[in-house]
Structures are given as structure tokens and as C-alpha cells.
Amino acid sequence: MIPRLLAALAPLAVAACAAVPATVSGYGPLPEDPNAATLPLRPASVVAPYEHRIPVEPGNWRDLNDRQAPGGGAS
């Protein structure tokens, strides 16, 4: 069991010794840059797209499928 545990933990130990990759420039300002431009905040309503709908009885599903069929319903 000990050899399997060591074999499983060896890649983690080797990866912990690896160098930290350099940051890639070209993807915008760094997060720690205090002079970076930010988008202005604007209020957003959570319920703005709400549309009241009255409950109705279920319709005939076969007719609905026929109306939505690519051929216009050929049954």
C-alpha cells in the first residue's frame, strides 16, 4: 500500500516544485492594476422581463405536434 501511495503522490510533489507560469499579457489589464478601466454599474431589474400569463387547460398534444412539424402536419 505504501508504494502505491508514494506513486500516487509523486506527481504532486514534482508539480509543487515547478515554476509558476508567467502571466500572459494581451488579455486585458491585470486584476491588481488600480488604474484599469472598469465598466460603469447600472441597475438591472430582476423582474423586468416578467409577463403575466393566465393558466389554460392542456390542449391536444397531437394537434400541437402536427402544427409544429416541418411539413406542416401530414397525418
N, C-alpha and C positions, 0 to 999 in steps of 0.2 A: 504494500500500500504506500509506503514512504517513497519508493522510486516513482510511482505514478503521480504522486502529489508533487514531487520535485519536477517531474517532466511537465506537469501542467502549469506550475508556477514559474518555470524558467523563462518563457517568453515574456511574462510580465516583468520579471526582473531586468531582462535585457531592454525592454521598451522603456523602463523607468530611467535607464541611463542614456537614452537617446537625447539628442539636442532638440531644443524647442524650435519648430519651424519658424522662419521669418514671416512677418505679416506681408500679405500680398497687397501691393498698392494698386490703385486703379479701380477699386470698388467703392469709392467714396471716402469721405473723411473717417478718421478713426473715432471710435466712441469716446475716447478720453480727450478729444480736441474741444476746448471750450469755445473756440471761435467758429465751429462748424455751423453751417446754416441749418435751420430746422423749419419744418412746415408749421404754419400758424394753426392753432387749435380752433376748431369751430364746433358749436354744439350740434349734436346729432340726436334726433328723436328716435326712441326705440319703437314707438307705436305709430309712427308716421305712415308706413305702408299698410296699415290695418284697413280692411274693408269688411263691413258687416255683411254677413250672408245669412239668409233665413234657411233653416233646415227644411229639406224636402224629402219626400218618400223616395226610396230607391226605384230607379227606372228599370226597364227591361235591358239586361246586360247584352243580350244578343243583338238588339237593335243598335245599341251604342257601338258595339264592336263592328257591326256592318257599316255604320256611318263613318267610322274611323279607318276602315280598311283601305289599302292603297287603291283598289279597283272600285271603290265606292259601294261595295257590298254586292256580292254576287251569290246569294244563297237562295 
